[in-house]
């Protein structure tokens, strides 16, 4: 059993989803850049690492090039529809993490009020 607190796990989850949002935004910004290749992170592995990390060191996922995407004649393989869908999904994941943190703070506040 890990000694990582739920708040640390949620913090790591938010860091990973934030990094992924930034990569997706970068992909979208480079949709017209010749030779640019779509980047992402191994989300599942990064989340597992974030959930098990016991220190307060920020979790940093390594960007990887997404394989198997159709490349245009200019060498760019960004698909704006794919990126839009990924951004929406990642934003929902981030919002879920924020809601879970709010719920934990609410529990803490309730415990403090009851202890007074």
N, C-alpha and C positions, 0 to 999 in steps of 0.2 A: 504494500500500500504506500502510496506517495504521500509526502509531507507537504505538498503544494496546496496552499489554501485556495478556496473557490475564487476569491477575489483576484489572486495571482493568475489563476487559470483564465478568468474572464479578461483580465488585462492582456494576457498573451493572445487570446482569441481576437481582441480588438486590434492589437498591433498587426497581426497577420492579415485580417480583413482590410485594414487601412493600407498596408503595403500592396495588397492585391488591387485595391481600388486605384492606387497611384499607377501601377503598371498598366491597368486597363485604360486609364485616362491617357497615359503616354502612347499606348498603341493607337488610340483614337486620334490623338494629335498628329501622329505620323502616318495617317492613312494615305497621304499623297507623297510620302518620302520614298523616292526610288531605292530599292534594295533593302528597305526596312523589313525585318521579320518580327512577327508577333511574339511577345514575351508573356510569360505567366509564372506562377510558382506552383510547386507540387503542394497544393492546398492541404490535402489530407496529411501528408508527412509533416508539413509545417505546423499544422494544428496539433498533431500528436506531440511534437517537440515542445510547442508552447505550453501544452497542458501538463507536461512532465517537468518542465524547467523549474528548479527550486530557488533560483536567485532572482533578484530584481533587475538583472541585466535585460535590456530590451531584446526581444526575439527578432532575429533577422533571417528572413527566408531568402534563398538564393534564386534569382530569376533564371528561368530556362527558356529556350526557344521552343515554341509550340510546333510540333511536328504534324505533318499530314494536311496542312492547309493549302488550298489552291493558290498558286503564285501567279500574279499578273505578269505581262511581258516586261514591266519595269523592275521586276524582282521583288516587289512588295507583296506580302501575303495577308495584310490586315483585312478582315471582313468586318465591316462596321456593324452589320446586323448581329454577328456573333458577339462582338465586343459590347454592344448595347445590352444584349441579353445577360452577358456575364456581369456587367456593371450593375444591372438591376438585381441580380441574384446576390451579389456581394453586398450591395447596400442593404438588402433585407437581412442578410446575416449580421451585418454590423448593427443594425437597429435592434435585432434580437439580443445581441450581446449587451447593448446599452440598457435594454429593458431588464435583463437579468441582473445587471449591476444595480439599477434603481431598486429592484426588489430586495437585493441584499442590504442596501442602505436603509430601506424601509424597515426591514427586520431589525437591524441594529438600532435604529431610532426608536422603534417600539420597545425593544429591550431596555434601552436607556430610560425611556419615560416610565416604564413599569417598575424600574429599580429605584426611582426617585421617591 
